[in-house]
Amino acid sequence: MRAPRRSDLRVGAAIALFWAAAPTLGHAADTLPDLSACQPLAACIAMLDRVVPAEDTGALPRGADAAATQLSRFGEPAKVELLKRAQGSQPGWRNYAGAILANWPTWSDQDVPALSAALALDHGGWIARSLAALGDDRAIDALIADLPDAGTESQTGWALIQLAPKSLTKLLPLLELDTQNPRGSAALGVITNSKDRARPLVPVWTAIAADKAQPPERRLAALRALRAAASVAVDAGTALRPLLTDPTPTIAAETRETLLALGDPAVATEAVSACVPSDQRFSAPDMPDGSYCLLKLTRFRGSPTVIGPRLLEFTNSHNGAEAALAIGVIAQVGYQPAEPRLIAALNSPDWRVTYAAAAALGVLGLSDAIPALEGTSRTHWLPEVRRQAQQSLDAIRSGVRLQPKTPWQLINNDISDIVTEDEAKHPCKTWLWRGQSISPPLTVLRSVQLKTGTLTATDHGEWGGGLDWSPSSGTSQPLLKDNVSALVPIEGGALALAGLAHMSFNYGYVVRARQTTTGWDVQEIARLPGRFSAISAIAPDIYAAWSFRRVVIFSEHGILGLAECER
């Protein structure tokens, strides 16, 4: 199967909420030969024939830019030959020819038909960059025609973004369609990712949306374009607000959605009413339901008094990730009345909430928080939290406010667990906790036998896992849907070590699963700074969670501290 030619855009992992630029074009494949000395052109093409694969992998061959420079010495015949290969029957050659032509130095409007035909055979392929280099109306039309098949996250999408704002003027007809239509949704993506390039068109789209003499379909299209360009279209809100009562229902409804995307004060109350804390006590991978709504509230920075009280409700969430994210949003919108709650959050049993509160106090520059931050910087069990509290203290005392943490930093544990070179060479063998020497368990327990059945832990990494209860008679029951790597028996159940370290995710926690007269009670009792590999009892109601570089000591009532390495 051919891999897609991804554009210079990547979806922010998190949770697919933000787009960001990336420097690479795709996955590297074969290295093209040095063509600087081959003669004649046919000999150079023969050299390429020997390395071009039969199938189209979608990969960018190394040296495509050099090959373009070297072959361009043959002039028009070389370009014609490559265009023929780009339109040929061999998929591998279409991809390689497109990659070389993407770097070709000269184009004319007479090349547009051949380039368009090549792109139609290889949707979203490298040849789109050649059309971007031309940049005339016919080239843009060819790219727009390819967009529904290629999608925004392709070389076609990239090319249209590079040609903005000129290319964006031609997208409005696509937005007259239902935005669930591939043409409409792809056009929205191009506008969104054009960012500042879309700014010159904001007044044009605003005027079209407000002009009742325009056909309703065109007004709807303009509103959708403004919604897609929300980050640079905030100032359009004033002119759009009267359209909330437009006599055409679809115009009024689309205006509402657009103003919500712009974070306009006219709909701030509505946005808040739709945003309520979730009832998830813990979530995997640390992305509770309410997080998406909180992220949307960041648009309403201009209405802190409207969204602030709801943000305070979120800070009391039972889910630490959700509470931490709410504190981060408070910092972003600058909601000063949250100071007492942020100071109280420094005493949270969940380090993520404490960390977020310490960071937010530094962002808001709240001097009344200095005594509490001093305590956190001295006594918190996690070094990174102590460090953040000290950074905020230094910022407050110097009068320089810190930059807010990004949502991803707050959701995905902005705590480094990278092993240093010295730790890798000299790993700790034994550890000390309050004078007692402790060592990791020799075996990892993945099942616990109870009188009435068995608890079983499974951990399949990125493919998931869980904690399951299999009664001696009856149907099995899932107790936790997350990777569980180890168990420790307790009275009536077990402590389960859960979490995941994969790509940008690294989180871990311990849950207590105990059987009661009414069923199973599953509660998080310790949030760890990343995924840990083992768990063991070291004393009555005292347990240790082990990673390569840290050992967290905890009880059923929460974390007690970190063990020290015994050298």
Secondary structure, 3 states (H helix, E strand, C coil): CCCCCCCCEEECCCCCCCEEECCCCCCEEEECCCCCCCCCHHHHHHHHHCCCCCCCCCCEEECHHHHHHHHHHHCHHHHHHHHHHHCCCCHHHHHHHHHHHCCCCCCCHHHHHHHHHHHHHCCCCCCHHHHHHHCCHHHHHHHHHHHHHHCCCCHHHHHHHHCCCCHHHHCHHHHCCCCCCHHHHHHHHHHHHHHHHHHHHHHHHHHHHHCCCCCHHHHHHHHHHHHHCHHHCHHHHHHHHHHHHCCCHHHHHHHHHHHHHHCCHHHHHHHHHCCCCCCCCCCCCCCCCHHHHHHHHHHHCCCHHHHHHHHHHHHCCCCHHHHHHHHHHHHHHCCHHHHHHHHHHCCCCCHHHHHHHHHHHHHHCCHHHHHHHHHHHHHCCCHHHHHHHHHHHHHHHHCCCCCCCCHHHHHCCCCCCCCCHHHHHCCCCEEEECCEEECCCCCCCCEEEECCEEEEEEECHHHCEEEEEEECCCCCEEEECCCEEEEEEECCEEEEEEEEEECCEEEEEEEEEEEECCEEEEEEEEEECCCCCEEEEEECCEEEEECCCCEEEEECCEEEEECEEEC
